[in-house]
Each structure stands twice: as C-alpha cells, then as structure tokens.
Amino acid sequence: TTMSIPTTQRAVQINRTGGPEVIEINTAAPVPTPNDNEILVNNQFAGLNYIDTYFRSGLYQPSPYPYTLGREGEGHVVAVGSNVTDFKVGDRVAYTGPNTQAEYTVADPNKTIKIPDEIKPGVTVASMIQGLTALTMIRESHLVKAGDSILVHAAAGGVGLWLCQLLRIVGAGKIIATASTEEKLELAKANGATHGINYTKEDWVAKVKEITGDQDEPGVIAVFDGVGASTFEGDLEVLSRKGSLISFGNASGSVPPFAIARLAAKNIKVMRPQLFAYIAKKEEFTAYANELLELLKTEKIQVRIHETYTLEQAPQAHKDIESRGTTGKLLYKL
Ligand code: NDP
C-alpha cells in the first residue's frame, strides 16, 4: 500500500568530510523506495547524535556519497513492503537506522516501534539512540547493581542525562557526574547524580578517590565514558578492583592503543559497546524498546530537549553539539 509520495525531498547530506561547512541541504534528493521487507516513513522529527559529527568529520567512514546524515527518526508510515506484517500505512512510529535527516527514510521494521498515544511528538525519537544506549549499557556492558559506585562522564549530555536517571532508578549508590560547567553539574544532579565534578577545572581523579574514600574498597566499580581520549587514563586510576571501563564514545577523540597488561593490577575489564550490536535481533530491539516506551509513558524518565532545529540549521546544530554548549537532546523538526 502506498500514499501519494513525492519523488524528491529535502535531506541533510555531505559529499565530503570536514567541518560543519561540508553539510549541504539537498532540496532535490531522491525519495528512496522500500523493498519487500522494508517500510517508508515520512519523518516529522529526526535526532542529532554525536555520531553524526563523526561521519561528517571523517572519524567514521560515510558511504556512499551523497551521504544523508542521521540515525533515528519519527513520523508516519507511508508505504509498506509486501512481506511486512507488523506495520501499516498511517502508523505513528520511531526507528533507528541510517539516513534519517530527510523527509522520507526507508526503515527496517525490526528496528521500528509504534508510539503509544500518551507519548508526545518528538519524545520517542529523542530517546531512541541515547536512551537505548544508556539502557543496554547498564544491563549488558556493566550490569549495575544496587549500591554500586558509578562514574558518568559528560553527564549533562544526551546519553549522560539518561545514564544519571537510569542509575537512580536501578538504585546505584554514588552516581558521580563529570561535566564542564557548574550549570551542567546542577542539571546532572537534578537528574539523579549524587556528586558532581567539573573535570575541566578540578583534579577529577583525586576527587573521585576522595568521594569514594569511605568505602571498603575506594573507587568506582564502573565508568561510563563517552568522552574517550581525554579521560581514559584517569578512568584506569579511579576504578576499584574488578571494575569495568565502559568506553562508548570519542567526543574528545578516540582512545589510543594501550598495553592490556596494564589491566592486570586491579583485574580491570575494558569494553567498547556499540548500540547496534546489542539490538541486532528483532527480539532484542523489541524488548529494550518496549522498556523504553514504558519509562516514557509512565514519566519515570524526563527527556530534556536542548533545542529543536530545522534541517536547514544542520551546520549550526553540529557547531552547537561540538562546542560543548548543549545539554540533553538536539532534535530536527521537519
Ligand atoms: P553529548 O550530548 O554527550 O555531547 C558530547 C559531550 O561530550 C559534550 O557536551 C561535552 O560535555 C563532552 N565533551 C568532553 N570533551 C569534549 C570535547 N573535547 N569536545 C566536545 N565535547 C566534549 O552527545 P551524545 O549524547 O550524542 O553522545 C555522547 C557520547 O556517546 C559520544 O561520544 C557518542 O559518540 C557516544 N555514543 C555512543 C553510542 C554507542 O553505541 N557506543 C551511542 C550513542 C552515543 P562537557 O562540556 O560537559 O564536557
């Protein structure tokens, strides 16, 4: 089944890698056609994630050109492949997958979820990547247990605010947040952090040791680190015996190679999770996505939208997230 669908559309694209200036708004990009196993979504919102800056800068390889940015979208289903039984034209959905910063995106039904009426427009898409990343990490990267002392870097960012809230919900003990300003630390605390450290001004390693100094074994049992290069060495120092360093991003650059023998002194685990490898199977995606919808429906989680941009403002949105001036989610409204 199909609705009336145009042949061209607006899309946020790049034809080469570089700074925000390489972003182009193509006003005549072809509207893609779903195959028998896919659906076509008319997007009302698309999320911006730090990963979009990695594809734009060339840290990750975009292919093929022209490359449409974006990894999550929300809107209405406008066409359904003949083998697809879970979705119909008109369904209000959110999904993860490539090329979402455009009016129309071909989506994988196994990475798509229907949005319950109770959840306001834009909230589900704002939670897809950042919320699912936080949720999968506290379950599978390091299963957080009640009372655990945990360190969250960039705690006022998109993933960071999700982590603070989820850690509070699962009953973590000390939830130690780092961020670059006092306002960000206050926000992290309002979202569940018990302690805040300005890692651009204070000796954060010493501070974590001080905060956890009253424990039987000082230090944190896990670090959730999306900052990467600039925090990795300190993470090894603040972890307690048998701790886990969960390195999930590169906002300050990628972590350089290191000698694994360095992990032996405290039996440290280092892992580098990636959301899509946790939700590869339909049942995995569905279980986590349903849990996410429940958290949103019951308002156990508050999703903070930093700003809503038009597609045309994409270069500015990239400048904003890279300038460290944002908190929570950056969204595009179409
Ligand atoms: P954020 O909203 O967290 O923005 C990034 C934050 O990183 C900034 O606000 C800033 O906070 C902090 N930061 C520290 N050093 C730097 C630096 N040198 N330059 C810029 N920012 C810096 O973004 P997201 O929530 O979208 O993503 C957070 C991290 O999680 C990213 O590394 C991203 O790649 C990763 N990620 C990984 C996923 C996975 O599957 N592995 C999935 C989703 C996200 P402050 O000013 O407080 O330091």
Boltz pocket constraint, residues with backbone or C-beta under 6 A from the ligand:
constraints:
  - pocket:
      binder: B
      contacts: [[A, 48], [A, 49], [A, 50], [A, 51], [A, 129], [A, 130], [A, 133], [A, 154], [A, 155], [A, 156], [A, 157], [A, 158], [A, 159], [A, 160], [A, 178], [A, 179], [A, 180], [A, 181], [A, 184], [A, 226], [A, 227], [A, 230], [A, 247], [A, 248], [A, 249], [A, 250], [A, 251], [A, 252], [A, 253], [A, 273], [A, 274], [A, 275], [A, 276], [A, 321], [A, 322], [A, 323], [A, 324], [A, 325], [A, 326], [A, 327], [A, 328]]
      max_distance: 6.0
